[in-house]
Amino acid sequence: MYKLLFPTLLLFATSCGTAGHALKLNNDEVKTLIAEHNRVRADVGVGPVSWSATIADYSLAWAGHLAQKGCSMKHRPRRGKWKQQYGENIFMGTAGYYGVAHAVKSWESEKKDYTYGPINEKTWYPTGHYTQVIWKNTKTMGCGKSLCNGNMIVVCNYDPPGNYMGQKPY
């Protein structure tokens, strides 16, 4: 049995003081997110992912929840109402300066710290966003975003999830 871990490293994290709101992604943002994910995946010879409206709605709900909770940067919990069902990456950056492509590029930036091999306690924290993006078994994804106190939060979820202890991403 493999233990599933979700990275808690949050890139470009800043503190927000006021509640915000969720925003549905426009068609250009969806195309950008799919293209950026598939570019990173192609770099390691992994097949493309496709968009899931169901997963996008799921991501949007969590992005909105984070904004309503003062822009807290937390992954979904393992239990309860907001229980995690998919793999998850989260990004926060200044709205208007950062766009959705920056989210994927920030996750990709962990590639420099990744040495091909099975995920373990030592490697998942500094590279877990990147390995989730390139996880070979992931076939569908969806993302949502929210705005809060001048910042944009992007949440992407992945099915099937990645980052299983003892397994290689591809």
N, C-alpha and C positions, 0 to 999 in steps of 0.2 A: 504494500500500500504506500502510495506517495503522499506526502504532505504538501498541500497547496499553500503557497505564501504569496501575499500581495505586497509589493514594495511600498514602503512608507516614505521614501525620499520624495520630497515635493520640490520641484524646480521653480525658481522665480517666485517663491512664496513671499507674500507680504501680508500684513495685518489689515483687516477691514473693520471699520467701526460702525457702519450702518447696514441695515438689511438691504438686499438687492432683489433682483428678479431674474427668472429664467427666460431665455430667448431661443426660439426654434431656429435652427440653422437654415440659412438660405441655400438655394441649389448650388451656387458657386462654392460655398463653404463645404458642402457635402462632397462635391467633386474634388476639391482640394484635399480634404482629409483622406479620401479613398486613394487619390493619386500619390500623396506623400507616403501613406502606409505601404502601398504597393511598390513604390520606388525603393524604400528601405528593404522590403522583403525580397525584391528582385536582386538586390545587391548580394544577397547570400543564397540565391537560388531557390527561394521559397515561393510557392504559388500565391496568387493574389487573394485578397479578401473582398467580399462584397458587402454592400450596405444592407442593414436590417432596420426597417422603420420601428419594429418592436423594441429592439435594443436601443435605438436612438431615443425613443420615448422614455425608456428606463433610465438612460443616461441624463436626459433632460430633467427628469424628476429629481435625481440626486444633485445635479448642478443647482437647481432651484432651492433645494433643501439647504445646501451649503451656503448659498447667498442669504437665505432667511435666517440662518444661524450665525450671522455676522461674518460671513466669508471664511468660516472654519475650513481648513484644508485636511479633511479626513476621508479615508476610504470607507466604503460601506462596512458596517459591522458584520460579523459572522452569524449573528442571531437577531431575532426580533423583526419588527415591522420593515426595516430597511435592509434586511438580510441580503448579503452578496450572492448573486447568482452567476456572475460572469467574471472574467478577468477585468482589471480596471487600471487605467492610467488617469492621473489628474495633473493639470497645469494651471498656473495662475500667472498673469502678466498684466501690465498696464493696458487698459482698454484704449484703443486708438493707436497704440504703438505696436502691440503684439496682435497677431491674427491667429487663426486656427492652425495655419502651417507652422507657426513657431512652436506650437505644442508638440507636434510630431518631431520637429527638428531638435527640440530640447531632449526628448526621449531618445532620439537617435544619437545624441552627443555622448551617451553612456557607452557607445560602441568602443571608444578608446580604452575603456576599462575592462572590456569583456575579452576573455581568453576562452576559446571554444572548449566546452566541456559541460558535464552535468551541473545543474543548478545545485548549490549547496549553501549552507549557512553563511559562508564567507562571501560568495559571489552574488547572491540575489539582491542584497541591499544596494550596492553601487551600480548594478546593471539591470535590475528587474523591469524598469520601464522599457528599455531597449529589447530585452528578451521577450517581453509580452508582445511587442510589435512584430517580432520575427518568428513567433512560435508557429512551427510548421502545421500543427493540427488546427489552428484557428482558421475558420472559414468565413465567419461573418462578424461584423462590428457595427456599432452605432455610437454617436456622440451627441452631446448636448452642451450648451454653454449658459452661463449666467453673468450678469453684471452686478458689481457690488462696490460702492465707494470708489469708483474710478478704475476698478480692476475687472478683468475678464477671467472667469474660471471655465476651463474646458474639461469635460469628463468624457472619456471614451471607454466603452465596455466591449468585451471580446468573447466570442463563443466558437468553439470551446475555449475555456481559459487556458493560460499557460503558467509557467513558473512552478512546475511540480518538482519538488526536491528529488534529486537523483536522476532526473531526465535532462537530456540535451534539447535545446530549442529547435534544432533542425539536424 
